Amino acid sequence: MVRITEAQARKLGIKPESKKTSGAAKPAVKKRRSRAQRLDYAGEAIEFTINLNEDPRPKGRPRTVVDKSILSSSFLAARGNLSIFMGMVAKNLSRTYTPQGTLDYEKLIAEHAKVAMFGKTMFSCPVETEITFVLKGEGGSWPTSRLDGDADNLEKAVLDALNGIVFEDDKLVVRSIREKRCGMEPSIYIRVAPAKP
C-alpha cells in the first residue's frame, strides 16, 4: 500500500477523502423561492383615504449613532487596558434606530388601516396596490420639489405601515401604481386588492 499526501493527491487529480468527524454531517439544504400561481384570487379590495394635517412623508432612513453610554461603560470596565477597551467598543459602539417622525407617521397609517380592515382577513395572496399622495399645492401643478419626497420613499412608508394589517408581508405586492399630485388638502388614498393575472 502506497500512501501519499493530500497535496500529492491534488497534483495527480485525485480528490482526497473527507475526514470523518463525530456525528453525521447534515447535507446542505438549498433554499427555494416560493412562487404564487397567476390566478384570479378571491377577495374584496380594501380602499381608504387618510386626511392629513401636513404633506405625506417619505420613509425616513435609519440613523446610526455612537452609543455614548457603551463608550463610557467600556472605558471604565477596561481599566486602562487599551486592547480590552477596543474589543468592547468594536462590538457595541453604535446603535441604529428609525426616526421618531417616521414611526409616528407609520403608526397613523396603521391605525387607519386597522379601521378599514375591521372584520376582514388580511391578504395572504399576491396583491396590487394603488396609492395617491396629495401634497398641498395648486391642483394644476406637480409636486416635484426636493422637499416633497421621492415617490418610492413615500410608497415605502405606506407599505411598511400596512405590513401585517392589510397583507401578511409587503413581499406580496407584485404590482403597484403610485401617484404624487397637488391639491388643497394633504391626504393619502390607498387601495389594495388581489393581483389580477
Backbone as a ProteinNet text record, in pm:
[ID]
protein_1_A
[PRIMARY]
MVRITEAQARKLGIKPESKKTSGAAKPAVKKRRSRAQRLDYAGEAIEFTINLNEDPRPKGRPRTVVDKSILSSSFLAARGNLSIFMGMVAKNLSRTYTPQGTLDYEKLIAEHAKVAMFGKTMFSCPVETEITFVLKGEGGSWPTSRLDGDADNLEKAVLDALNGIVFEDDKLVVRSIREKRCGMEPSIYIRVAPAKP
[TERTIARY]
84.8	0	89.2	55.3	132.2	50.6	114.4	46.9	102.3	10.8	52.2	-15.5	40.5	-17.5	-135	-214.4	-326	-276.1	-164.9	-108.2	-69.3	-8.3	30.1	-94.5	-197.8	-321.3	-383.6	-382.4	-438.7	-360.4	-225.7	-143.5	-177.2	-214.4	-248.9	-395.3	-468.5	-610.1	-701.5	-653.7	-733.4	-795.5	-925.4	-994.9	-976.2	-914.5	-892	-1024.3	-1026.9	-1146.3	-1161.7	-1287.2	-1309.4	-1288	-1236	-1211.2	-1343.5	-1359.6	-1482.9	-1477.8	-1586.7	-1595.4	-1704.3	-1703.5	-1807.4	-1940.9	-2042.6	-2174.8	-2190.4	-2307.9	-2333.2	-2346.9	-2279.5	-2289.2	-2421.7	-2487.7	-2615.8	-2590.4	-2662.4	-2644.5	-2696.9	-2631.9	-2673.5	-2811	-2899.3	-3033.9	-3040	-3075.5	-3087.7	-3222.6	-3218.8	-3344.8	-3405.8	-3533.2	-3601.8	-3696.8	-3705.8	-3800.1	-3939.8	-4030.5	-4169.2	-4227.8	-4314.4	-4380.2	-4530.8	-4605.5	-4751.8	-4802.2	-4902.7	-4961.2	-5032.9	-5029.8	-5102.8	-5248.3	-5323.1	-5463.7	-5549.1	-5678.7	-5771.9	-5809.9	-5736.1	-5758.2	-5885.1	-5956.7	-6079.8	-6046	-6130.4	-6112.7	-6158.1	-6212.8	-6259.8	-6145.4	-6143.4	-6043.3	-6068.1	-5962.4	-5969.1	-5932.5	-6016.5	-5990.2	-6014.6	-5925	-5948.2	-5862.2	-5905.3	-5834.5	-5798.4	-5677.8	-5632.6	-5613.4	-5690.6	-5672.5	-5562.8	-5468.7	-5351.3	-5347.8	-5280.9	-5259.6	-5142.2	-5051.7	-4934.7	-4911.7	-4820.5	-4794.2	-4750.9	-4782.9	-4732.7	-4580.8	-4529.9	-4385.6	-4320.5	-4200.1	-4126	-4073	-4039	-3978.8	-3844.9	-3829.5	-3704.1	-3596.7	-3477.3	-3366.2	-3329.6	-3296	-3249.6	-3124.4	-3110.8	-2995.9	-2906.1	-2777.6	-2680.8	-2599.8	-2592.6	-2521.4	-2429.7	-2328.4	-2239.6	-2315.9	-2317	-2383.6	-2284.9	-2299.4	-2203.7	-2203.8	-2315.7	-2319.9	-2233.2	-2234.7	-2148.2	-2002	-1973.8	-1836.6	-1782.9	-1861.9	-1814.2	-1806.6	-1905.3	-1900.6	-1785.5	-1755.8	-1642.1	-1511.2	-1501.3	-1380	-1354.6	-1460.4	-1446.2	-1415.5	-1482.3	-1462.5	-1322.6	-1263.6	-1131.5	-1019.8	-1042.7	-945.5	-808	-808.2	-682.7	-621.6	-680.7	-627.7	-686.7	-603.4	-649.4	-707.2	-645.2	-695	-831.9	-852.8	-984.9	-1087.5	-1051	-1141.2	-1181	-1082.6	-1110.4	-1197.9	-1174.4	-1256.5	-1400.9	-1420	-1556	-1629.2	-1558.7	-1619.4	-1652.7	-1565	-1585.8	-1716.9	-1758	-1880.3	-2006.6	-2002.7	-2126	-2121.7	-2032.4	-2012.4	-2135.3	-2207.4	-2317.6	-2450.4	-2554.9	-2689.6	-2764.7	-2857.4	-2933.7	-3080.1	-3144.4	-3284.4	-3358	-3489.2	-3575.4	-3618.4	-3611.8	-3651.9	-3795.2	-3817	-3947.3	-4057.6	-4026.9	-4127.7	-4179.4	-4090.5	-4130.5	-4215.8	-4176.7	-4254.4	-4395.6	-4406.9	-4538.5	-4625.2	-4564.8	-4637	-4687.8	-4602.2	-4642.9	-4750.4	-4744	-4846.2	-4981.9	-4982.5	-5106.3	-5168.6	-5087	-5136.5	-5188.7	-5114.4	-5154.1	-5289.2	-5312.1	-5439.5	-5556.2	-5538.9	-5643.5	-5664.1	-5555	-5564.5	-5642.4	-5621	-5693.2	-5843	-5880.5	-6022.4	-6079.3	-6006.2	-6052.5	-6062	-5979	-5976.2	-6068.2	-6139.9	-6224.1	-6316.6	-6309.6	-6395.5	-6349	-6235	-6184.3	-6054.1	-6022.2	-5899	-5790.6	-5670.6	-5560.9	-5527.5	-5474.4	-5439.3	-5317.2	-5324.9	-5209.6	-5172.3	-5238.5	-5213.2	-5140.4	-5091.1	-5029.9	-5130.4	-5083	-5171.6	-5116	-5206.7	-5168.1	-5213.6	-5134.5	-5166	-5178.4	-5262.6	-5275.8	-5271.4	-5173.7	-5157.6	-5144.1	-5228.3	-5220.8	-5185.6	-5076.2	-5030.9	-5069.8	-5149.8	-5188.7	-5109.5	-5027.2	-4947.3	-5007.3	-4999.2	-5061.6	-5001.1	-5088.2	-5044.1	-5156.6	-5129.8	-5228.2	-5260	-5387.3	-5430.7	-5371.4	-5332.2	-5276.7	-5126	-5064.3	-4918.3	-4877	-4754	-4696.4	-4604.9	-4605.6	-4514.8	-4376.8	-4289.6	-4157.4	-4043.7	-4076	-3972.7	-3893	-3769.8	-3685.5	-3750.1	-3826.4	-3891.9	-4015.9	-4065.2	-4186.1	-4159.9	-4037.3	-4004.2	-4014.5	-3934.8	-3939.6	-4062.9	-4124.5	-4244.7	-4218.5	-4100.1	-4072.7	-4057.3	-3999.8	-3987.5	-4121.5	-4206.2	-4341.5	-4418	-4407	-4476	-4422.8	-4291.1	-4229.7	-4285.1	-4303.6	-4359.4	-4499.3	-4579.4	-4716.8	-4715	-4636.8	-4632.9	-4583.6	-4483.9	-4434.7	-4542.7	-4622.4	-4730.2	-4842.2	-4864.7	-4971.7	-4931	-4801	-4746.7	-4811.1	-4862.2	-4921.1	-5060	-5114.1	-5250	-5337.8	-5294.4	-5370.9	-5321.6	-5191.5	-5133.7	-5029.5	-5002.3	-4909.3	-4769.2	-4724.1	-4589.7	-4587.2	-4510.7	-4510.2	-4438.8	-4380.3	-4326.9	-4440.2	-4563.8	-4679.8	-4723.1	-4670.1	-4705.5	-4631.8	-4709	-4649.5	-4675.2	-4765.8	-4795.9	-4835.1	-4780.4	-4817.4	-4829.3	-4923.6	-4942	-4933.1	-4847.8	-4837.3	-4836.5	-4894.8	-4903	-4882.9	-4807.7	-4794.9	-4867	-4953.2	-5018.4	-5045.7	-5080.2	-5110.4	-5260.6	-5300.8	-5440.8	-5452.4	-5574.9	-5597.9	-5564.9	-5600.9	-5579.5	-5489.2	-5382.7	-5295.6	-5370.2	-5345.6	-5411.4	-5337.9	-5378.7	-5328.8	-5449.6	-5464.4	-5566.1	-5495.1	-5547.8	-5485.9	-5589.6	-5551.2	-5635	-5546.2	-5588.8	-5516.3	-5616.8	-5580.3	-5668.9	-5587.8	-5652.1	-5579.9	-5530.9	-5407.9	-5349.9	-5425.3	-5451.9	-5517.6	-5410.6	-5440.9	-5341.1	-5305.2
-117.7	0	123.8	219.7	342.8	456.4	534	649.2	776.3	869.2	999.1	1108.5	1226.4	1339.6	1396.1	1480.6	1546.5	1631.7	1702.7	1787.8	1703.3	1584.9	1497.6	1444.8	1413.9	1364	1469.3	1594.3	1703.1	1717.5	1706.3	1716.8	1606.5	1490.2	1377.4	1381.6	1480.3	1492.7	1401.6	1351.7	1264	1348.2	1332.2	1406.7	1333.6	1399	1332.2	1303.2	1191.8	1158.1	1256.4	1292.8	1385.4	1311.3	1381.9	1324.2	1305.7	1192.7	1163.8	1232.3	1296.5	1362.1	1295.3	1318.6	1259.8	1322.7	1240.1	1289.9	1297	1270.2	1272.2	1415.7	1442.8	1576.7	1589.3	1702.1	1724.1	1779.6	1728.3	1782.4	1926	2006.3	2145.9	2151.2	2228.6	2242.9	2371.9	2358.5	2476.7	2541.6	2671.2	2743.1	2765.2	2736.7	2756.4	2873.2	2946.1	3057.8	3004.9	3054.6	3015.6	3105.2	3049.5	3122.7	3103.5	3208.2	3201	3193.1	3112.8	3098.7	3227.4	3258.4	3374.7	3333.2	3342.8	3304.2	3426.2	3407.4	3512.4	3485.4	3546.8	3521.7	3592.5	3526.5	3583.9	3686.5	3783.9	3883.6	4020.2	4092.4	4228.3	4327.3	4427.5	4533.7	4611.5	4659.5	4746.3	4886.5	4984.5	5123.2	5214.9	5309.8	5411.1	5533.8	5645.4	5772.5	5825.2	5876.7	5937.2	6085.9	6168.3	6313	6353	6431.3	6466.5	6614.8	6648.7	6789	6848.7	6761.4	6806.7	6709.4	6741.5	6658.2	6516.7	6417.4	6281.3	6281.7	6189.2	6183.8	6064.9	6084	5968.6	5885.4	5761.3	5674	5733.7	5760.6	5815.5	5708.7	5744.9	5649.2	5617	5489.3	5455.5	5536	5574	5652	5563.5	5580.1	5508.9	5611.9	5593.5	5688.3	5612.9	5683.3	5627.8	5625.7	5511.1	5497.7	5539.1	5660	5714.9	5637.4	5580	5503.4	5377.5	5313.4	5196.4	5239.3	5353	5404.3	5426.9	5494.1	5524.1	5398.5	5308.6	5186.8	5096.3	5092.4	5013	5070.6	5202.6	5269.2	5233.7	5239.2	5208.4	5060.4	4973.3	4829.4	4784.9	4851.7	4812.8	4849	4943.1	4983.9	5014.2	5091.3	5136.1	5041	4923.3	4827.6	4860.5	4914.8	4961.2	4848.9	4731.6	4622.6	4574	4567.1	4528.2	4635	4760.2	4871.1	4866.4	4851.2	4848.7	4729.1	4615	4496.9	4516.3	4577.2	4601.5	4702.9	4807	4913	4863	4780.6	4731.7	4655	4586.7	4505.4	4589.1	4693.3	4763.1	4914	4965.8	5110.5	5188.1	5136.1	5214.7	5142.4	5220.3	5163.4	5230.4	5155.9	5206	5215.9	5324.6	5343.4	5411.9	5395	5462.3	5594.5	5704	5834.4	5831.9	5900.7	5901.3	5953	6053.5	6106.3	5998.7	5911.9	5801.7	5701.5	5669.3	5575.1	5628	5756.5	5817	5817.8	5850.1	5855.9	5716.6	5615.9	5479.1	5429.2	5471.2	5432.9	5492.6	5618	5683.3	5605.6	5568.9	5493.1	5357.1	5290.9	5158.9	5165	5270.9	5284.5	5296.8	5374.5	5386.4	5253	5180.7	5050.9	4951.7	4953.7	4862.8	4889.6	5016.4	5051	4999.7	5019.5	4974.2	4821.6	4752	4605.9	4541.3	4619.9	4565.3	4457.4	4337	4225.9	4157.4	4197.7	4138.3	4064.2	3971	3894.2	3957.2	3966.7	4024.4	3934.7	3996.7	3923.4	3835.6	3712.1	3622	3581.2	3644	3616.6	3736.3	3722.3	3837.4	3952.9	4073.7	4190.3	4298.9	4387	4507.9	4626.4	4730.1	4849.2	4970.7	5060.2	5191.1	5293.9	5382.3	5482.6	5619.9	5713.4	5850.8	5941.5	6014.5	6109.4	6249.4	6317.1	6454.4	6546.5	6631.6	6728.7	6866.4	6950.6	7083.1	7164	7218.2	7299	7318.4	7395.5	7421.5	7291.7	7266	7142.4	7118.7	7222.9	7208.7	7192.3	7162.9	7150.3	7013.5	6976.4	6851.4	6881.4	6796.2	6815.9	6756.6	6837.7	6789.4	6851.8	6923.9	6985.9	6879.2	6909.3	6819.7	6793.7	6890	6877	6788.3	6754.8	6672.9	6524.1	6479.8	6338.1	6260.5	6156	6067.1	5978.3	5949.1	5865.7	5727.7	5669.9	5536.1	5537.3	5643	5652.1	5684	5761.9	5786.2	5653.4	5575.1	5446.6	5348.8	5346.6	5253.5	5273.7	5397.9	5425.5	5365.9	5379.1	5326.4	5173.8	5112.1	4965.6	4906.7	4968	4919.5	4931.1	5036.6	5055.2	4952.7	4907.6	4811.8	4667.5	4646.2	4512.6	4450.2	4327.9	4258.4	4306.4	4400.2	4450.7	4426	4477.7	4460.7	4337.3	4315	4194	4137.2	4008.4	3941.4	4000.4	4034.7	4089.9	4168.1	4277.2	4357.8	4289.3	4171.6	4094.3	4042.8	4043.9	4000.7	4104.8	4226.3	4330.8	4301.3	4267	4232	4339	4428.9	4537	4658.9	4774.9	4895.6	5014.5	5097.1	5224.8	5330.6	5427.3	5536	5667.6	5767.2	5899	6005	6107.9	6228.2	6338.5	6410.3	6523.9	6630.8	6747.2	6858.6	6874	6926.8	6951.8	7044.9	7082.9	7177.5	7118.3	6991.1	6927	6804.9	6794.5	6677.5	6550.3	6442.3	6315.3	6200.5	6079.2	5959.1	5871.5	5832	5735.4	5602.2	5496.3	5364.3	5261.8	5181.3	5070	4947	4837.1	4709.2	4603	4523.5	4421	4299.2	4180.1	4065.8	4098.5	4058.6	4087.5	4010.8	4077.7	4013.3	3950.6	3832.4	3767.8	3850.7
0	0	0	-88.7	-101	-42.1	40.2	99.2	36.9	6.3	-46.9	33.7	26.6	98.8	19.2	84.4	15.1	-99.5	-78.7	-184.1	-304.7	-280.5	-391.3	-462.6	-386.8	-446.8	-537.6	-491.1	-574.1	-703.1	-695.9	-817.7	-917.1	-866.1	-953.2	-997.9	-948.3	-986	-906.4	-793.5	-708.5	-597.5	-581.8	-476.2	-344.5	-245.3	-116.8	-47.1	26.3	102.6	217.3	246.2	357.2	487.9	582.4	714.4	785.7	846.3	918.9	1054.6	1088.9	1218.4	1299.4	1426.6	1510.4	1476.2	1467.5	1432	1281.4	1233.9	1089.8	1041.8	932.4	874.3	801.2	819.4	753.4	614.4	515.4	381.5	375.7	295.2	281.5	215.9	273.7	220	140.7	14.9	-69.2	-43.9	-20.7	-3.6	-141.4	-150.8	-277.9	-265.4	-371.6	-373.8	-395.4	-314.8	-336.6	-444.8	-521.7	-629	-615.9	-644.1	-641.1	-784.8	-804.7	-938.3	-979.1	-1106.5	-1158.8	-1178.2	-1070.6	-1069.3	-1039	-1052.4	-1013.1	-867.7	-774.8	-633.1	-586	-496.9	-443.7	-336.6	-322.3	-216.7	-262.1	-168.8	-194.7	-177.8	-260.6	-247.3	-118.9	-60.3	57.6	10	39.4	-0.7	117.7	135.7	238.3	208.9	264.3	247.9	386.5	397.4	522.5	498	565.6	557.6	656.4	608.7	688.3	721.2	830.5	866.3	789.8	744.8	668.8	554.4	465.4	348.8	387.7	302.7	326.1	339.9	420.2	449.1	380.4	332.3	281.3	398	369.9	471.3	513.4	642.3	693.8	697.9	659.6	663.1	806.9	834.3	969.1	1003.1	1127.2	1173.9	1259.9	1240.7	1323.4	1400.2	1530.2	1615.8	1710.7	1758.1	1859.8	1991.3	2054.7	2183.5	2292.8	2342.8	2439.7	2571.2	2608.8	2733.6	2721.8	2604.3	2582.4	2585.6	2526	2522.1	2663.3	2745.6	2880.9	2968	2957	3039.5	2996.3	2867	2817.9	2868.7	2870	2918.9	3065.1	3146.5	3289	3311.4	3235.7	3252.9	3209.8	3111.5	3060.4	3157.3	3247.5	3349.5	3289.7	3183.8	3125.1	3024.1	3004.4	2907.3	2770.1	2681.3	2550.5	2465.8	2464.9	2379.9	2427.6	2558.3	2610.5	2574	2593	2559.9	2412.3	2322.9	2178.9	2142.2	2206.6	2179.6	2222	2336.5	2385.8	2298.3	2259.1	2178.6	2038.7	1982	1845.5	1832.2	1937.3	1931.9	1946.1	2023.6	2062	2046.7	1965.9	1963.4	1916.7	1818.2	1761.7	1776.3	1759.3	1755.5	1641.3	1583	1470.4	1511.6	1471.6	1507	1392.1	1390.4	1293.3	1354.5	1278.9	1334	1389	1499.1	1565.8	1473.6	1390.9	1297.9	1203.7	1156.4	1068.2	1144	1266.8	1347.9	1373.5	1407	1433.1	1307.2	1192.9	1066.2	1026.9	1038.8	1005.2	1101.5	1227.3	1324.8	1286.8	1240.3	1195.9	1079.4	982.5	866.6	912.6	1001.4	1051.5	1123.7	1201.1	1272.4	1174.5	1068.3	966.1	893.9	868.8	802.3	888	1020.1	1110.2	1105.4	1098.5	1088.9	956.9	846.6	714.8	708.5	783.2	780.1	882.9	960.2	1066.4	1010.5	1068	1025.7	898.6	843.9	720.1	748.8	662.9	677	591.2	647.2	569.5	451.2	347	225.3	248.8	199	200.6	58.8	-39	-180.5	-242.4	-365.5	-432.2	-443.4	-419.1	-422.7	-513.6	-553.8	-625.6	-543.6	-546.3	-467.6	-557.7	-514.9	-579.9	-467.3	-473.5	-368.6	-433.2	-390.5	-440.2	-323.2	-340	-239.1	-284.3	-204.5	-236.2	-144.6	-206.7	-132.8	-153.6	-53.2	-60.3	-174.4	-258.5	-371.4	-471.4	-572.4	-678.1	-751.8	-773.7	-838.7	-976.1	-1046.2	-1180.3	-1182.9	-1067.9	-1064.5	-1009.7	-1041.6	-991.5	-873.7	-770.5	-656.1	-686.5	-740.4	-781.3	-701.6	-597.2	-514.4	-440.1	-411.7	-331.9	-195.8	-145.4	-14.6	-17.6	-137.8	-148.9	-129.1	-138.3	-121	-250.7	-260.5	-376.2	-365.8	-479.6	-479.8	-420.2	-448.4	-395.5	-243.4	-187.3	-41.2	25.4	-42.6	8.5	13.6	-94	-100.9	4	24.8	120	260.7	301.9	435.1	448.3	343.3	347.2	350.4	262.6	257.3	389.5	449.8	579	686	680.9	778.4	759.6	635.9	606.7	634.6	651.2	676.3	799.8	784.8	898.7	935.8	859.5	885.1	762.4	647.4	523.5	448.5	447.7	387.2	481.9	466.1	557.9	552.8	432.7	416.3	286.9	281.9	159.2	43	65.2	-47.7	-136.3	-85.7	-164.4	-267.2	-258.5	-355.5	-486.5	-589	-718.4	-825	-797.1	-891.4	-810	-847.9	-774	-868.7	-835.2	-904.7	-796.2	-816.3	-718.3	-793.3	-729.4	-791.3	-684.8	-721.3	-639	-714.2	-645.5	-710	-606.5	-653	-563.2	-546.4	-431.9	-402.7	-283.9	-253	-144.7	-8	14	144.6	128.9	208.6	201.6	242.4	169.2	200.7	131.6	167.9	102.2	71.7	-52.9	-92.9	-112.2	-50	-55.8	-100.2	-198.6	-244.1	-256.9	-196.1	-204.5	-246.5	-346.9	-398	-440.8	-448.5	-502	-643	-674.2	-805.4	-914.1	-1023.1	-1137.7	-1226	-1283.9	-1370.3	-1493
[MASK]
+++++++++++++++++++++++++++++++++++++++++++++++++++++++++++++++++++++++++++++++++++++++++++++++++++++++++++++++++++++++++++++++++++++++++++++++++++++++++++++++++++++++++++++++++++++++++++++++++++++

